[in-house]
């Protein structure tokens, strides 16, 4: 049996071993299930598994593969780059009729899905086997994953005293701990990039409209959410992007169109193609949101590495204050979360919100006090920020990419941002609250631009620290190419368990 984590295999590399006949899907799945049983108590990253489904799907893959010759096997890997690879879905929203979700909340109990999400269908066509779900924060409202409904917080595999991030913290911890090589996540305010940074992974937030929400929904959080994966390599992120990209039928947004596949972009870089030199904006020391010493040290290293890759680093100002961004984002998120709570309450007849965490209960009051006209003005405010940011990149700073930290400090200690605060606004805007911890990530969500988190170094506590690159809307290809070249020049350790 191949130990994919200790052999530093990414998901596509593991699929190659499966298709080559080096490992059977059923045997691999049994090892994966045993690994989760052994490792998960240390991280609490996986909240549910369906072993019967897992082994049945793996057996189907083995049976199919047994009837193929060498030529057809090679073609199979091109069509299904993740053939037979076990994976997990985030426990929040995305539909799989065989895998119910709690929405990260004891209030929701177990939500069953009547239809499969388009993104899940596309990932399955790429060969992934989904057999369980990973922990999230309640309704995705926190940059950590510590919901009491899971019994314990999700711990960082690199240092269990610290958070794995959120809201896709379980996905990141499951991958970094070597339970699976790739997992689904969603990013509405940094919820892929934050856990990727905390756990040393690649986390891409795609351009608005590029990954589908159908058939059940058209978008999420006013267009701020993008769904994708947590991966150990840029190659895996690109392959999953190729598999999932494109709007659902009747989607409210037009998706950008690209001349090349994202996987081909990565391969060209790996084969020696040198990407064009870019102008990359970097915040000068002492400007923009305050960052701690761990982050500052790794941010400066990241800028030096970009220079070594041939890019021109350009000093720029942070285009908005964090409060300017969050003053529109926070109300829109609250209203969307309240709509989900209210819909569930009406469907089930539940009128007691006591099962929700304290901060979420406070959020309900905050949302209820908001007038409809205020919500519309906040949505318009988000759109205005998008236009201003586009002008900033093209006309004011004249840069191709913007390099920023993912977080302002190293991964939070467990409990620091648990949603047990009595006041939702203080949780978001108060002293030493989320405004201070995560001032950078929301920029990509409110503007619809793509952003990618890449491993950049470590904190003094041994936790990974990621840096992110932002591109203009629709230039996901530029991000993938730059990230691939960065990985080629400065490779990282892919799994915490391979230390």
Secondary structure, 3 states (H helix, E strand, C coil): CCCCCCCCCCHHHHHHHHHHCCCCHHHHHHHHHHHHHHHHHHHCCEEEECHHHHHHHHHHHHHHHHCCCHHHHHHHHHHCCCCCCEEEEECCCCCCCCCCECCCCCCCCCECCCCCCHHHHHHHHCCCEEEEEECCCHHHCCCCCCCHHHCCCCEECCEEEEECCCCCHHHHHHHHCCCCCEEEEEECCCCCHHHHHHHCCEEEECCCCCECCCCCCCCCCCCCCEEEEEECCHHHHHHHHHHHECCCCCCCCCCCCCCCCHHHHHHHHHCCCCCCCCEEEEECCCCCCCCCHHHHHHHHHHHHHHHHCCCEEEEECCCCCHHHHHHHHHHHHHHHHHHHHHHHHHHHCCCCCCCCCHHHHHHHHHHHCCCHHHHHHHHHHHHHHHHHHHHHHHHHCCCCEEEEECCCCCCCECCCCCCCCCCHHHHHHCCCCHHHHCCCCHHHHHHCCCEEEEEEEECCCCCEEEEEEEECCCCHHHHHHHHHHHHHHCCCCCCHHHC
